[in-house]
Amino acid sequence: MEAFLIFHKHIHVLYVYSKKEQGIRMRIKTMFIGLLLLGIGCNQSTQQEGERCDQSDTLLQDIDQPKEDPFVYVPTEVFWEYKYDTATLDFRPVKVREVQPDSLTAEGIEAMINNTWPNVQVRYIETFGDTVYLEIPESTVLTQQMGTAGAQQFMVSTTYSFTELPHVRYVAFGFDEGDHAMPGVYHRGSWDHQ
């Protein structure tokens, strides 16, 4: 019986000890979870505050500097456009205005192209034989920002416009090659089978 009481006492002590240990473990877990939630909560409010600052900075930039669309097209003076034909389901050059060939000059067409495409400025260099030579000093908008269709619209309408000049069949473009346009010599048939 005495052994039973000693055994019972040890079990009671172990039971009390394990309950205390469980209580301590529970408190540690609770404190850990509380600290974790506190850390996450503080981190989110700091992040949201930073985001608010970033958004207000962006908002101020948007107000100060309006975003400019690289594909600016002002067709008030053009006589050739590259339009989508719903019958053939393809793009094709379309003459939108008649002009007298003897009234045209390379410099006049250069000005018309530059007014039509304000973000892609061409510079007329010379006419030699049946070829007009052009340069596009700042070609990033054309080659990287207008997309393939926009660049093709520019190239086709510019080529067709300059080949309205008497005795001109080719247009040589000089610019830095990019994703959407390549320099080279073009004529009215250059886009027939694309």
C-alpha positions in Angstrom: 0.0 0.0 0.0 2.8 2.3 0.8 4.3 1.6 -2.6 0.9 2.4 -4.2 0.8 5.8 -2.4 4.4 6.6 -3.4 3.5 5.6 -7.0 0.3 7.6 -6.9 2.2 10.6 -5.5 4.8 10.4 -8.3 2.0 10.1 -10.9 0.3 13.1 -9.4 3.6 15.1 -9.4 4.1 14.0 -13.1 0.6 15.0 -13.9 0.9 18.4 -12.3 4.3 18.9 -13.9 3.0 17.9 -17.4 0.0 20.3 -16.9 2.4 23.1 -16.0 4.5 22.2 -19.0 1.5 22.2 -21.2 0.5 25.5 -19.8 3.9 26.9 -20.5 3.9 25.5 -24.0 0.5 26.9 -24.6 1.6 30.4 -23.4 4.7 30.2 -25.6 2.6 29.3 -28.6 0.1 32.0 -27.8 2.9 34.6 -27.5 4.5 33.4 -30.7 1.2 33.6 -32.6 0.5 37.0 -31.1 3.9 38.4 -32.0 3.6 36.9 -35.5 0.2 38.6 -36.1 1.6 41.9 -34.7 4.6 41.7 -37.0 2.4 40.9 -40.1 0.0 43.7 -39.2 2.7 46.3 -38.8 4.4 45.2 -42.0 1.2 45.6 -44.0 0.4 49.0 -42.7 4.0 50.1 -43.5 3.6 48.6 -47.0 0.2 50.2 -47.5 1.6 53.6 -46.4 4.5 53.2 -48.8 2.1 52.2 -51.6 0.1 55.3 -50.9 3.2 57.4 -51.3 4.1 55.7 -54.5 0.6 56.2 -55.8 0.5 59.8 -54.9 4.0 60.3 -56.6 2.6 58.6 -59.7 -0.5 60.6 -59.5 1.5 63.8 -59.4 3.6 62.7 -62.3 0.5 61.9 -64.3 -1.0 65.3 -63.6 2.3 67.1 -64.3 3.2 65.1 -67.4 0.3 63.6 -69.4 1.1 60.2 -70.9 1.9 60.5 -74.6 0.6 57.9 -77.0 3.5 56.9 -79.3 1.1 56.2 -82.1 0.0 59.7 -82.9 -1.5 60.0 -86.4 -2.9 63.3 -87.7 -4.2 62.5 -91.3 -5.3 66.0 -92.2 -2.8 66.4 -95.1 -2.2 62.8 -96.3 -2.9 61.5 -99.7 -2.1 57.8 -99.0 -3.2 55.7 -96.0 -2.7 52.1 -95.2 -6.2 50.8 -94.3 -7.9 47.6 -93.4 -10.0 46.2 -96.3 -12.9 44.2 -95.0 -13.4 42.6 -98.4 -9.9 41.1 -98.6 -9.5 40.9 -94.8 -6.1 42.5 -95.2 -4.4 46.0 -95.1 -3.8 47.8 -98.3 -2.7 51.3 -99.5 -5.6 53.6 -100.3 -5.3 56.9 -102.0 -7.5 59.4 -100.0 -6.7 62.6 -101.8 -5.6 63.4 -105.4 -2.6 65.7 -105.9 -1.0 67.1 -109.0 2.4 65.4 -109.3 4.0 68.6 -110.7 2.9 70.5 -107.6 4.8 68.2 -105.3 8.3 68.6 -103.8 10.3 66.2 -101.6 10.5 68.9 -99.0 6.7 69.4 -99.1 6.1 65.7 -98.7 8.6 65.6 -95.8 6.7 68.4 -94.0 3.4 66.6 -94.7 4.8 63.3 -93.3 6.2 65.0 -90.2 2.9 66.7 -89.5 1.0 63.5 -90.0 3.4 61.5 -87.8 4.6 63.9 -85.1 6.5 61.2 -83.1 8.4 59.9 -86.1 10.2 62.7 -87.9 11.8 62.0 -91.3 14.6 64.0 -92.8 14.8 64.3 -96.6 18.4 63.9 -97.7 18.4 63.8 -101.5 16.9 62.4 -104.6 19.3 60.4 -106.8 18.0 58.9 -110.0 14.6 57.2 -109.1 15.3 57.0 -105.4 14.5 59.3 -102.5 16.8 59.0 -99.5 15.4 59.6 -96.1 16.7 59.5 -92.6 14.9 59.0 -89.3 17.3 60.2 -86.6 15.1 59.2 -83.7 13.6 55.9 -84.7 12.7 54.4 -81.4 9.0 55.2 -81.6 8.8 53.7 -85.1 10.9 50.6 -84.4 9.9 49.8 -80.7 6.7 51.6 -79.6 4.2 51.7 -82.5 3.9 48.0 -82.9 4.3 46.1 -86.2 1.0 47.4 -87.7 1.7 51.0 -86.8 5.2 50.8 -88.2 4.0 49.2 -91.4 1.3 51.9 -91.7 4.0 54.6 -91.4 6.4 52.8 -93.9 3.7 52.2 -96.5 2.1 55.6 -96.4 5.5 57.3 -96.5 6.7 55.2 -99.4 3.5 55.7 -101.4 3.6 59.5 -100.7 7.2 60.0 -101.9 6.7 57.8 -104.9 4.0 60.3 -106.1 7.0 62.5 -107.1 7.7 62.3 -110.8 10.3 59.7 -111.7 10.6 58.4 -108.2 10.1 54.6 -107.7 12.0 53.8 -104.6 12.4 55.2 -101.1 15.6 54.5 -99.1 15.0 54.6 -95.3 18.0 55.1 -93.0 17.4 54.4 -89.3 18.4 52.1 -86.5 16.8 48.7 -87.0 14.3 47.6 -84.3 11.6 45.0 -83.6 8.9 46.5 -85.8 10.7 48.1 -88.7 13.9 47.7 -90.7 15.8 50.2 -92.8 16.2 49.6 -96.5 14.9 50.5 -99.9 11.2 50.1 -100.4 8.8 50.6 -103.4 5.1 50.3 -103.9 5.2 46.5 -104.4 7.2 45.9 -101.2 4.1 44.9 -99.2 2.2 43.0 -101.8 2.8 39.5 -100.4 3.0 40.0 -96.7 
